[in-house]
Amino acid sequence: MVWAGEREVRAHRGTQIPVVVSVAYGYDDMDEWYEVALGKKPGHIYSRNTNPTVQAFEEKVRILEGAAAATSFSTGMAAVSNTLYTFLRPGDRVVSIKDTYGGTTKIFTEFLPKLNIDATLCNTGDHEAIETEIGRGCQILYLESPTNPTVKITDIERLAKAGKAAGAIVVVDNTFATPINQNPLCLGADLVLHSATKFLGGHADAMGGVVCGRKELVEQIYHYREINGATLDPWSAYLLLRGMKTLKLRVEQQTRSAMEIAKFLQKQELVEAVYYPGLETHVHHDIAKQQMRGFGGMLSFALKGGLEAVGIMLPKLEYANRAANLGAVETTYGPARTTSHVECTVEERQAMGIPEGLVRISAGIEDVEDLIADLEQALQYLAAHLK
Ligand SMILES: Cc1ncc(COP(=O)(O)O)c(C=O)c1O
C-alpha cells in the first residue's frame, strides 16, 4: 500500500507522486512520438488515455488485487458500466443478484434491456438458483459481496467455477470488502472492480473507479474507456493514492469496530436485527469466514420502531455523518430508504428484505468506545421519546 506503483512515477527526487496536470505530452522526435502513440514504446500522449499520476493509482490497486492489469475511471459507476458495455452485445445475457448496488441494478433493469440485453437477477445467497441461471448460458456473471445494505455474502469461488464452465466473464464488485479483506481474483473471478470513492480513497473527498484482472480483458475495457472518455482526473488520482497509503490501517480498524458495534447492537432492546457477516448469527457467516480475511467495516441494523424511530435516533448521534456515502474515516450512517434504495417503493424494499427502519453503518476510524457510547446515548434518547 505504501510503496506499490510509486517509484516509476516520482520525479525531481520528490518523495511523493507528482500530480501531472498536462493534457498532452510533447515529442521532438517524430519517430519516438509515433512509437509511443502506437503503444510500442512506454510513454504518454494524451491524458484521456493515460496519465502518470493516474497510472500510479492503477498500479497500486493492481498489485493489491494480485492482477495482471488495471485501468481506472472517473467514478465507480463508470467502472461498472464501462466493464459491462465493453463485453455485452444485443442478444447477450447477464446473470447477477438482486442486491447489487442501486446504480448497478439500474443498468441491469433500465439500460441493458434497451439494447436487447437480458439481465437475470437472482435472489442473493440462493446459490442453486444462480447456478441454474448460469447453466442456461450467459456472457457475464456479475457478483457483489458483501452487498448493500444487508451485507449478504455470495460464495465467489463456487459461482466463479459455474460461470467459467458456462464460458462467462466473471466480474466481482469488491468495494465493500476492499483488497485488505478479500481478493476475488484468487477465488476465480476474471475481473474485480471498485468504487475507489469509498474505502480505497477513504476520505470522502475524491471520486474514482478501477477494474483489474486478466490483461486481454482489461485492455478491451481500457480501449472502450479511452474512447468513451470516463477518465480519472489526476487530482482525484492523487487523493486516492494518498488515501490508499493508510488503507490497511483504516480497514483493519474499521473491521474491528464494525464487529464491536454489531455485538453491542445485538444486545439492545430497541434493535430488531443486526446484519454483519462477522456475527455467527449471519446467514452467510460460514462463507464469509472462508473467503474473507476480515468481515469488513460495513454493517446494518433495523430499529423496532421503523422509520419513526430512525427519525428520532439518527439526529442524536454526535460522531456521525448522515450521508449517502461509505468507507470514509468518519463513521457514516444512512437509512436504506434515503440512500442505497431511495428509488424503490416501500413494497419493493420489503420484497428485498429491507425493513423501513434499516440503517447502514460505515464504521470510521474513531475510537470504538466513543462510537458505542454515542450509539448508547442515542438509543436511550430513542427509548425515552418513542411512542
Ligand atoms: C458497491 C458499490 N459499487 C459501486 C458504487 C458506485 O460508485 P461511485 O459512487 O463511485 O460511482 C457504489 C457507490 O456507492 C457502491 O457502493
PDBQT file of the ligand as one rigid body, heavy atoms in Angstrom, charges set to zero:
ROOT
HETATM    1  C1  LIG A 401     -20.732  -1.430  -4.041  1.00  0.00    +0.000 C 
HETATM    2  C2  LIG A 401     -20.718  -0.198  -4.879  1.00  0.00    +0.000 A 
HETATM    3  N1  LIG A 401     -20.352  -0.267  -6.162  1.00  0.00    +0.000 NA
HETATM    4  C3  LIG A 401     -20.326   0.816  -6.966  1.00  0.00    +0.000 A 
HETATM    5  C4  LIG A 401     -20.685   2.057  -6.488  1.00  0.00    +0.000 A 
HETATM    6  C5  LIG A 401     -20.657   3.248  -7.408  1.00  0.00    +0.000 C 
HETATM    7  O1  LIG A 401     -19.574   4.061  -7.101  1.00  0.00    +0.000 OA
HETATM    8  P1  LIG A 401     -19.494   5.647  -7.399  1.00  0.00    +0.000 P 
HETATM    9  O2  LIG A 401     -20.458   6.301  -6.475  1.00  0.00    +0.000 OA
HETATM   10  O3  LIG A 401     -18.064   5.952  -7.151  1.00  0.00    +0.000 OA
HETATM   11  O4  LIG A 401     -19.898   5.838  -8.819  1.00  0.00    +0.000 OA
HETATM   12  C6  LIG A 401     -21.062   2.200  -5.150  1.00  0.00    +0.000 A 
HETATM   13  C7  LIG A 401     -21.460   3.509  -4.620  1.00  0.00    +0.000 C 
HETATM   14  O5  LIG A 401     -21.975   3.633  -3.526  1.00  0.00    +0.000 OA
HETATM   15  C8  LIG A 401     -21.082   1.031  -4.322  1.00  0.00    +0.000 A 
HETATM   16  O6  LIG A 401     -21.444   1.113  -3.034  1.00  0.00    +0.000 OA
ENDROOT
TORSDOF 0
